[in-house]
Amino acid sequence: MEQAISIEPARTRVGGYAWYALGLLTFVYLLNFLDRMLIYILFTPIKKEMSFSDVELALLSSTSFVIFYTLLGIPFGRLADKIERKKMIALGLAAWSVFSGMTGFATDFWTIFACRVMVGVGEATLGPAALSLLSDFFPKRIRATAQGIYSSAIAVGSGLAFLLGGWIADAMGWRYAFYLLGFPGALVAIFVFLLKEPTRGESETKSEAKSEASLKELFKTKTLWLHHLGYAIFNVGSASIGAWLTVYFARVHKLSLSEIGLWFGVAMMTGGVAGMILGGRFADKFRKKQIGGRMLVASVSALASAAIWAMMLLGDDAKTLLALNVAMQAFALSWLGPSFADLNDIVEPKQRGLAVGVYFFIVNVAGYGIAPLVIGRLNDAMNVVANPDAMRLSLAVCPAASAVAALVLWLGSREMNSRYKEASP
């Protein structure tokens, strides 16, 4: 059965308060990624002081955080559909900020592990609730733009984690990086708590406010699965930029950690931010021409990412490749706003929190759970420590995944065009 999706919202004008809410939630998301990524730049001094193995470092950086972050996204998403979302975000922000700061007091593996677990638990509250809120503050015609601006915090927060974390650690010690960058977030929670909570479905037309299909029925449709599958595969390449491309430059091109931190931080905060904001903007423009326009734009970005990954792995001039990394960040992160916007268009307003939680689970398990293990296993099998150039082969997973994602998202765009029709405002 065809389902009507209207491009024009019930409310045509976006007020100043909506932009204030977007700015505040974007800053909260910046803190989210700053606290999440901070430990990566502090690996070297932590390993030196506590004599951790690389396996223990991996457990602290990914396993302790990702397992709880992804698993709790679904129940927290369901909770976001039932309670005031601003309170949920405020409590989560206060919790992860406190435990991020407390990491600086850690004396052994298990205290750091426990703090990382609680950072993951706190951060799991943000995505479903924030994206649901933004869909009520902003109408469909600019929803990808708004969520692209929100998603730009990923690049800024990650870049600041590398730049500020490294600088504070060199000047004052790694513990102060956690103190100074973690604890202040708890104060921002006060501003979130004071946000006005919009009515669910406020930015929808009357016909959109009640969906024709339940969430269970929607997950039986090819459209939603192509959406989830395409972005999950795309995230295999996108997530591997921070996890493995940095290691690639250290091993193959012999760059120091400070050089990598600087160049990647700058690339994230220039190319990454531009890609996410412009990606959302272009996606909204193409959606005006066809319902599946956002996924079509994401498909082109995935194809561009595949090409840039290939150039990264085949090239030998480090300076040229570092410059190319700016474009890599732009295309590899440009899909975040459009993906959230399409999901919120498809799903009923009262089910958006749960839908985002499920989506986060699938995409994050692929990018941060499966991909690191697969590439790591290939690295070990090819003994890349003794033969660094072998990483060119193990990382070929990334351009291959990006190319497959381009195909799946193109099919998703076509399916969305055929399944849905424009409704009169």
C-alpha positions as CSV (number, residue, x, y, z in Angstrom):
1,M,0.0,0.0,0.0
2,E,1.4,3.4,-0.9
3,Q,1.9,5.8,2.0
4,A,1.7,9.5,1.7
5,I,4.6,11.6,2.9
6,S,4.3,15.4,2.6
7,I,7.2,17.6,1.9
8,E,5.4,20.7,3.2
9,P,5.1,21.0,7.0
10,A,2.1,22.2,9.1
11,R,4.3,25.0,10.4
12,T,6.2,26.8,7.6
13,R,8.2,29.2,9.8
14,V,11.0,28.0,12.1
15,G,11.2,30.3,15.1
16,G,14.4,31.5,16.9
17,Y,13.8,29.1,19.8
18,A,14.1,26.1,17.5
19,W,17.6,27.3,16.4
20,Y,18.6,27.9,20.0
21,A,17.5,24.3,20.8
22,L,19.5,23.1,17.8
23,G,22.6,25.0,19.0
24,L,22.4,23.6,22.5
25,L,21.8,20.0,21.5
26,T,24.7,20.3,19.0
27,F,27.0,21.5,21.8
28,V,25.8,18.5,23.9
29,Y,26.6,16.2,21.0
30,L,30.0,17.9,20.7
31,L,30.7,17.0,24.4
32,N,29.4,13.5,23.7
33,F,32.1,12.9,21.1
34,L,34.8,14.8,23.0
35,D,34.4,12.5,26.0
36,R,34.0,9.4,23.8
37,M,37.2,10.0,21.7
38,L,39.4,11.6,24.4
39,I,40.8,8.3,25.6
40,Y,42.3,7.5,22.1
41,I,44.8,10.4,22.2
42,L,45.7,9.5,25.8
43,F,46.6,5.9,25.0
44,T,50.3,6.4,25.0
45,P,50.7,8.0,28.5
46,I,48.1,5.7,30.0
47,K,49.8,2.6,28.6
48,K,53.2,3.9,29.8
49,E,52.0,4.6,33.4
50,M,49.9,1.5,33.9
51,S,51.7,-1.0,31.6
52,F,48.5,-2.0,29.8
53,S,48.7,-4.4,26.8
54,D,47.2,-3.4,23.5
55,V,44.3,-5.8,24.1
56,E,43.5,-4.0,27.3
57,L,43.6,-0.7,25.6
58,A,41.2,-2.0,22.9
59,L,38.9,-3.2,25.6
60,L,38.9,0.2,27.3
61,S,38.4,2.2,24.1
62,S,35.7,0.1,22.3
63,T,34.3,-2.9,24.1
64,S,33.6,-1.3,27.4
65,F,31.9,1.7,25.7
66,V,30.3,0.2,22.5
67,I,28.5,-2.8,24.0
68,F,26.5,-0.8,26.5
69,Y,26.1,2.2,24.2
70,T,24.5,0.1,21.5
71,L,22.5,-2.3,23.6
72,L,21.0,0.5,25.7
73,G,20.1,2.6,22.7
74,I,17.0,0.5,22.1
75,P,15.4,0.6,25.6
76,F,16.5,4.2,25.9
77,G,14.9,4.9,22.6
78,R,11.6,3.4,23.8
79,L,11.9,5.4,27.0
80,A,12.4,8.6,24.9
81,D,8.9,8.0,23.3
82,K,7.3,8.0,26.8
83,I,9.0,10.6,29.0
84,E,10.2,14.2,28.6
85,R,13.2,13.9,26.3
86,K,15.0,17.0,27.7
87,K,15.1,15.4,31.2
88,M,16.5,12.2,29.8
89,I,19.2,14.1,27.9
90,A,20.1,16.2,30.9
91,L,20.5,13.2,33.3
92,G,22.5,11.3,30.7
93,L,24.8,14.3,30.1
94,A,25.4,14.8,33.8
95,A,26.2,11.1,34.2
96,W,28.6,10.7,31.4
97,S,30.4,14.0,32.2
98,V,30.9,13.0,35.8
99,F,32.3,9.6,34.9
100,S,34.5,10.9,32.1
101,G,36.0,13.3,34.7
102,M,36.4,10.5,37.2
103,T,38.5,8.5,34.8
104,G,41.3,10.9,35.8
105,F,41.2,9.3,39.3
106,A,41.5,5.8,38.0
107,T,44.3,3.6,39.5
108,D,43.9,0.4,37.5
109,F,42.3,-1.3,34.5
110,W,39.0,-2.0,36.1
111,T,38.4,1.5,37.4
112,I,38.9,2.9,33.9
113,F,36.8,0.1,32.5
114,A,33.9,1.0,34.9
115,C,34.1,4.7,34.1
116,R,34.0,3.9,30.3
117,V,31.0,1.7,30.8
118,M,29.2,4.5,32.6
119,V,30.2,7.0,29.9
120,G,28.6,4.7,27.4
121,V,25.4,4.3,29.5
122,G,25.1,8.1,29.8
123,E,25.7,8.8,26.2
124,A,23.2,6.2,25.0
125,T,20.4,8.5,26.2
126,L,21.3,11.3,23.8
127,G,20.8,10.1,20.2
128,P,17.2,8.8,20.3
129,A,15.9,11.7,22.5
130,A,17.8,14.5,20.7
131,L,16.9,13.4,17.2
132,S,13.2,13.0,18.2
133,L,13.3,16.5,19.7
134,L,14.8,18.0,16.6
135,S,12.1,16.4,14.4
136,D,9.5,18.3,16.4
137,F,11.4,21.6,16.3
138,F,12.0,21.5,12.5
139,P,9.7,20.6,9.6
140,K,10.6,18.1,6.9
141,R,11.7,20.7,4.4
142,I,14.8,21.5,6.4
143,R,15.1,18.5,8.7
144,A,18.2,17.1,7.0
145,T,19.8,20.5,7.2
146,A,19.1,20.8,10.9
147,Q,20.2,17.3,11.7
148,G,23.3,17.8,9.5
149,I,24.2,20.8,11.7
150,Y,23.6,18.6,14.8
151,S,25.8,15.8,13.4
152,S,28.6,18.2,12.6
153,A,29.4,18.0,16.4
154,I,30.9,14.6,15.7
155,A,33.7,16.1,13.7
156,V,34.2,19.1,16.0
157,G,34.1,17.0,19.2
158,S,36.4,14.4,17.8
159,G,38.9,17.0,16.6
160,L,38.9,18.9,19.9
161,A,39.5,15.6,21.7
162,F,42.7,15.1,19.7
163,L,43.8,18.7,19.9
164,L,42.9,19.6,23.5
165,G,43.5,16.2,24.9
166,G,47.0,16.0,23.5
167,W,47.9,19.6,24.5
168,I,46.6,19.2,28.1
169,A,48.3,15.8,28.5
170,D,51.6,17.2,27.4
171,A,51.3,20.3,29.6
172,M,49.7,18.9,32.8
173,G,49.4,15.1,32.5
174,W,46.7,12.8,31.1
175,R,44.6,12.8,34.2
176,Y,44.0,16.6,33.9
177,A,42.7,16.0,30.3
178,F,39.8,14.0,31.9
179,Y,39.3,16.5,34.7
180,L,39.2,19.6,32.5
181,L,37.3,18.2,29.6
182,G,34.9,15.9,31.4
183,F,33.4,17.5,34.5
184,P,32.3,20.8,33.0
185,G,29.7,19.0,30.9
186,A,27.6,18.5,34.0
187,L,26.9,22.2,34.2
188,V,25.6,22.2,30.6
189,A,23.0,19.7,31.8
190,I,21.2,22.6,33.6
191,F,20.5,24.4,30.3
192,V,19.2,21.2,28.7
193,F,16.9,20.6,31.7
194,L,15.4,24.1,31.1
195,L,14.6,23.5,27.4
196,K,11.0,23.8,26.4
197,E,9.6,20.4,25.4
198,P,7.7,20.6,22.1
199,T,4.6,18.6,21.4
200,R,5.4,15.3,19.7
201,G,4.5,15.6,16.0
202,E,4.3,19.4,16.2
203,S,6.1,19.9,12.9
204,E,3.9,17.4,11.0
205,T,0.8,18.1,8.9
206,K,-2.5,16.7,10.3
207,S,-2.3,13.8,7.9
208,E,1.2,12.9,9.0
209,A,0.6,13.0,12.7
210,K,-1.0,9.6,12.6
211,S,1.0,7.0,10.6
212,E,-0.7,4.4,8.4
213,A,1.6,1.7,9.6
214,S,3.0,0.6,13.0
215,L,6.7,0.4,13.6
216,K,6.5,-3.4,13.4
217,E,4.8,-3.1,10.0
218,L,7.4,-0.6,8.8
219,F,10.2,-2.9,9.6
220,K,8.6,-5.4,7.2
221,T,9.2,-2.9,4.3
222,K,12.1,-3.1,2.0
223,T,12.6,0.7,2.2
224,L,13.6,0.7,5.9
225,W,15.9,-2.3,5.6
226,L,17.7,-0.8,2.6
227,H,18.0,2.4,4.6
228,H,19.5,0.6,7.6
229,L,21.7,-1.8,5.6
230,G,23.1,0.9,3.3
231,Y,24.1,3.2,6.1
232,A,25.4,0.3,8.3
233,I,27.7,-0.8,5.4
234,F,28.7,2.8,4.8
235,N,29.7,3.1,8.4
236,V,32.2,0.3,8.1
237,G,34.4,2.6,6.0
238,S,33.5,5.8,7.9
239,A,34.2,4.4,11.4
240,S,37.5,2.9,10.2
241,I,38.9,6.4,9.4
242,G,39.5,7.2,13.1
243,A,40.1,3.6,14.2
244,W,42.5,2.4,11.4
245,L,43.5,5.2,9.0
246,T,45.4,6.9,11.9
247,V,47.3,3.7,12.5
248,Y,47.9,3.3,8.8
249,F,49.6,6.7,8.7
250,A,51.8,5.8,11.7
251,R,52.8,2.4,10.4
252,V,53.1,2.9,6.6
253,H,54.0,6.6,6.4
254,K,55.9,6.8,9.7
255,L,54.2,9.9,11.0
256,S,54.4,10.7,14.7
257,L,51.3,10.6,16.9
258,S,51.4,14.4,17.4
259,E,51.5,15.0,13.6
260,I,48.6,12.6,13.1
261,G,46.6,14.2,15.9
262,L,47.1,17.6,14.4
263,W,46.3,16.7,10.8
264,F,43.3,14.5,11.6
265,G,42.0,17.0,14.1
266,V,42.1,19.8,11.5
267,A,40.6,17.5,8.8
268,M,37.7,16.5,11.1
269,M,36.9,20.1,12.0
270,T,37.1,21.4,8.4
271,G,36.1,18.7,6.0
272,G,34.0,16.8,8.5
273,V,31.9,19.8,9.5
274,A,31.5,21.1,5.9
275,G,30.5,17.6,4.7
276,M,27.8,17.1,7.4
277,I,26.3,20.6,7.0
278,L,26.4,20.7,3.2
279,G,25.4,17.0,3.0
280,G,22.2,17.8,4.9
281,R,21.6,20.9,2.8
282,F,22.1,19.2,-0.6
283,A,20.0,16.2,0.7
284,D,17.1,18.5,1.5
285,K,17.3,20.1,-2.0
286,F,17.2,16.8,-3.7
287,R,14.3,15.6,-1.6
288,K,12.3,18.5,-3.1
289,K,12.7,16.8,-6.5
290,Q,12.1,13.2,-5.3
291,I,11.2,11.5,-2.0
292,G,14.3,9.3,-2.3
293,G,16.6,12.3,-3.0
294,R,18.4,12.1,0.4
295,M,19.5,8.5,-0.1
296,L,20.5,9.3,-3.7
297,V,22.9,12.0,-2.3
298,A,24.2,9.6,0.3
299,S,24.8,7.0,-2.5
300,V,27.0,9.5,-4.4
301,S,28.9,10.3,-1.1
302,A,29.5,6.6,-0.6
303,L,30.8,6.2,-4.1
304,A,33.1,9.2,-3.6
305,S,34.3,7.7,-0.3
306,A,35.2,4.4,-2.0
307,A,37.3,6.3,-4.6
308,I,39.1,8.4,-2.0
309,W,39.8,5.3,0.2
310,A,41.3,3.6,-2.9
311,M,43.6,6.6,-3.5
312,M,44.6,6.6,0.1
313,L,45.7,3.0,0.0
314,L,47.4,3.3,-3.4
315,G,49.2,6.6,-2.8
316,D,52.7,7.1,-1.4
317,D,53.1,10.8,-0.8
318,A,52.0,11.4,2.9
319,K,51.4,15.2,2.5
320,T,49.1,14.7,-0.5
321,L,47.2,12.0,1.3
322,L,46.8,14.1,4.4
323,A,45.3,16.9,2.3
324,L,43.1,14.3,0.6
325,N,41.9,13.3,4.1
326,V,39.9,16.5,4.3
327,A,37.8,15.4,1.4
328,M,37.6,11.9,2.9
329,Q,36.1,13.3,6.1
330,A,33.6,15.4,4.2
331,F,32.2,12.6,2.1
332,A,32.5,9.9,4.8
333,L,30.4,11.9,7.3
334,S,28.0,13.7,5.0
335,W,25.3,11.0,5.3
336,L,24.5,11.4,9.0
337,G,22.0,14.2,8.7
338,P,20.1,12.7,5.7
339,S,19.9,9.3,7.2
340,F,18.3,10.6,10.4
341,A,16.0,12.9,8.5
342,D,14.7,10.0,6.2
343,L,14.2,7.8,9.3
344,N,12.1,10.4,11.1
345,D,10.1,11.0,7.9
346,I,9.2,7.3,7.6
347,V,8.4,6.6,11.2
348,E,5.4,7.9,13.3
349,P,6.3,10.7,15.7
350,K,5.5,8.7,18.8
351,Q,7.8,5.9,17.7
352,R,10.9,7.9,16.6
353,G,12.9,7.4,19.8
354,L,12.7,3.6,19.5
355,A,13.3,3.7,15.7
356,V,16.5,5.8,16.2
357,G,17.6,3.4,19.0
358,V,17.3,0.4,16.6
359,Y,19.0,2.2,13.8
360,F,21.9,3.2,16.1
361,F,22.3,-0.4,17.2
362,I,22.5,-1.7,13.7
363,V,24.8,1.0,12.3
364,N,27.1,1.1,15.4
365,V,27.5,-2.7,15.6
366,A,28.6,-2.7,12.0
367,G,31.0,0.2,12.2
368,Y,32.3,-0.1,15.7
369,G,31.7,-3.7,16.6
370,I,32.2,-5.9,13.5
371,A,34.5,-3.8,11.3
372,P,37.4,-3.3,13.9
373,L,37.5,-7.0,14.6
374,V,37.5,-8.0,10.9
375,I,40.2,-5.5,10.0
376,G,42.2,-6.3,13.1
377,R,42.0,-10.0,12.4
378,L,43.3,-9.4,8.8
379,N,46.1,-7.3,10.2
380,D,47.2,-10.1,12.5
381,A,46.9,-12.7,9.8
382,M,49.1,-10.6,7.4
383,N,51.5,-9.7,10.3
384,V,51.3,-6.0,9.5
385,V,53.6,-5.0,12.4
386,A,56.5,-6.7,10.5
387,N,55.1,-5.8,7.1
388,P,53.3,-2.5,7.4
389,D,52.5,-2.3,3.6
390,A,50.1,-5.2,4.1
391,M,47.7,-2.8,5.7
392,R,46.9,-1.6,2.2
393,L,45.3,-5.0,1.6
394,S,43.5,-5.3,5.0
395,L,42.0,-1.8,4.7
396,A,40.7,-2.7,1.2
397,V,37.6,-3.7,3.2
398,C,36.8,0.0,3.5
399,P,36.6,1.1,-0.2
400,A,34.8,-2.2,-0.9
401,A,32.2,-1.6,1.8
402,S,31.7,2.0,0.6
403,A,31.1,0.8,-2.9
404,V,28.5,-1.8,-1.8
405,A,26.9,0.9,0.4
406,A,26.5,3.2,-2.7
407,L,24.6,0.4,-4.5
408,V,22.3,-0.4,-1.5
409,L,21.5,3.3,-0.9
410,W,20.8,3.8,-4.6
411,L,18.4,0.9,-4.5
412,G,16.9,2.4,-1.3
413,S,16.3,5.7,-3.1
414,R,14.5,3.9,-5.9
415,E,12.4,1.9,-3.5
416,M,11.5,5.0,-1.6
417,N,10.4,6.8,-4.8
418,S,8.2,3.9,-5.8
419,R,6.7,3.2,-2.4
420,Y,5.8,6.7,-1.3
421,K,4.0,9.5,-3.1
422,E,3.8,13.2,-2.3
423,A,0.8,14.3,-0.3
424,S,-0.9,17.7,-0.5
425,P,0.0,20.0,2.4
